[in-house]
Structure formats: structure tokens, C-alpha cells
Amino acid sequence: MSPRGRRAALPDAGQTTTRGLLPGPDLVVRVFAQDGGRYYDYRFGAFPGPESLRVALAEAFARRTAPGAGVTSLHTAQRIYRCVGIFCRYLATLAWPPQQVSVAYLSGGRPGEVINLE
């Protein structure tokens, strides 16, 4: 109930909120703020590089920004998105850009270094 004693209106039956990796060819990930009211669409389709890499990065971003996954603000999601964009642009400058990226590639093969892609 609201502070005034009114019951909250429920959504219509069958209505859902689309979040995460949206259907379609554009590789758009929709992220909601913790309060659930505001959201932003992050476009991975515009990044340079092979589509398989962009799809994998978009899926990882969607998992990381899902409810309960740790990223709770749009500001933090925006910072992660910027880093992914910088990383994709860097990979595009390489003479032989990778089709997929492993943890060993990211760490430069240095033992003991852990990078969490999830």
C-alpha cells in the first residue's frame, strides 16, 4: 500500500518488462536502474570487430547488469560500456584482431592474473 492507503496498480496480465539483450539484429542491451524506473539502451552493434565477439560481449554485459548481479546503477553500467567500447576499438587496430577473446589473451598469458568476464 502507498502512504495514503491506496493499493498499487498491478500491470495488465501478460505484460512484461523487456530487459537484457533485446531481440533483433542491433545487439541492444536494456539496463534498468535499481529503482526500476529509469533505463538506458546500450548498443553493441555499433562497436567495431567481428559479430561473434560483439555478441559475446553483449551477452556478458547483460548478465552482469541483470537484477542481483551486482551492477545496480546506470552510472556504473555506463562506465562498463565505455570500457567495452575502448576495448573493441583497440582490438580493431590490431593487425590480426581476434575472433574470440579468452582470459589468457586478456591477461597476456601471465600466470596468477584473474580477469572476470562474467
C-alpha positions in Angstrom: 0.0 0.0 0.0 1.0 3.5 -0.6 1.5 6.0 2.3 -2.0 7.3 1.5 -3.5 3.8 1.9 -4.1 3.1 -1.8 -3.3 -0.2 -3.3 -0.7 -0.1 -6.1 -2.0 -0.7 -9.6 -0.9 -4.1 -11.0 0.3 -4.5 -14.6 -2.0 -6.0 -17.1 -2.0 -9.8 -17.4 0.8 -11.0 -19.7 2.6 -7.7 -19.6 6.4 -8.0 -19.2 9.3 -5.6 -19.0 11.9 -6.2 -21.6 15.4 -6.1 -20.2 18.8 -7.6 -21.0 19.7 -8.4 -24.6 16.8 -7.3 -26.7 15.6 -9.3 -29.7 16.7 -8.1 -33.1 19.9 -7.7 -35.1 21.1 -4.5 -33.4 22.7 -6.0 -30.3 20.9 -3.7 -27.8 21.1 -4.4 -24.1 18.5 -2.6 -21.9 19.6 -1.9 -18.3 17.2 -0.6 -15.6 18.3 1.4 -12.6 18.0 -0.2 -9.2 14.7 1.7 -8.6 13.3 0.2 -11.7 12.0 3.4 -13.2 14.8 4.6 -15.4 16.6 2.6 -18.1 19.1 3.0 -20.8 19.7 1.1 -24.0 23.4 0.2 -24.7 24.1 -0.5 -28.4 26.8 -3.1 -29.0 26.1 -3.4 -32.7 28.0 -0.1 -33.4 31.3 -1.4 -32.0 34.0 -2.5 -34.4 35.0 -6.1 -34.6 33.6 -9.4 -35.5 29.9 -10.0 -34.7 30.7 -13.2 -32.7 32.8 -11.1 -30.3 30.3 -8.3 -30.0 27.5 -10.9 -29.3 29.6 -12.5 -26.6 30.4 -9.1 -25.0 26.7 -8.0 -25.2 25.6 -11.3 -23.5 28.3 -10.9 -20.8 27.2 -7.3 -20.2 23.5 -8.4 -20.0 24.4 -11.0 -17.4 26.5 -8.5 -15.4 23.8 -5.9 -15.3 20.9 -8.3 -14.6 19.0 -7.8 -11.3 21.0 -9.2 -8.4 24.2 -9.4 -10.5 26.0 -6.6 -8.7 25.7 -3.6 -11.1 22.9 -1.5 -9.6 23.3 2.0 -11.2 23.1 3.3 -14.7 26.3 5.2 -14.0 28.3 2.0 -13.3 26.7 0.3 -16.4 27.8 3.3 -18.5 31.4 3.1 -17.2 31.5 -0.6 -18.1 30.0 0.0 -21.5 32.6 2.7 -22.2 35.4 0.3 -21.3 34.0 -2.4 -23.6 33.9 0.2 -26.4 37.5 1.2 -25.8 38.5 -2.5 -25.8 36.7 -3.2 -29.1 38.3 -0.2 -30.7 41.7 -1.3 -29.5 41.1 -4.8 -30.9 40.1 -3.3 -34.3 43.6 -1.7 -34.5 45.4 -5.0 -34.3 46.9 -6.5 -37.4 45.0 -9.7 -36.7 42.1 -9.0 -34.5 40.9 -12.0 -32.5 37.5 -13.6 -33.3 37.1 -14.5 -29.7 38.9 -13.4 -26.5 40.0 -15.6 -23.7 41.1 -14.8 -20.2 44.6 -15.8 -21.2 44.5 -13.3 -24.0 43.4 -10.5 -21.7 46.0 -11.2 -19.1 48.8 -11.5 -21.6 49.4 -15.1 -20.5 50.7 -14.0 -17.1 50.1 -16.8 -14.6 48.1 -15.9 -11.5 46.3 -13.0 -13.0 42.5 -13.4 -12.9 40.0 -11.4 -15.0 36.3 -11.9 -14.5 34.4 -11.6 -17.8 31.1 -12.5 -16.3 
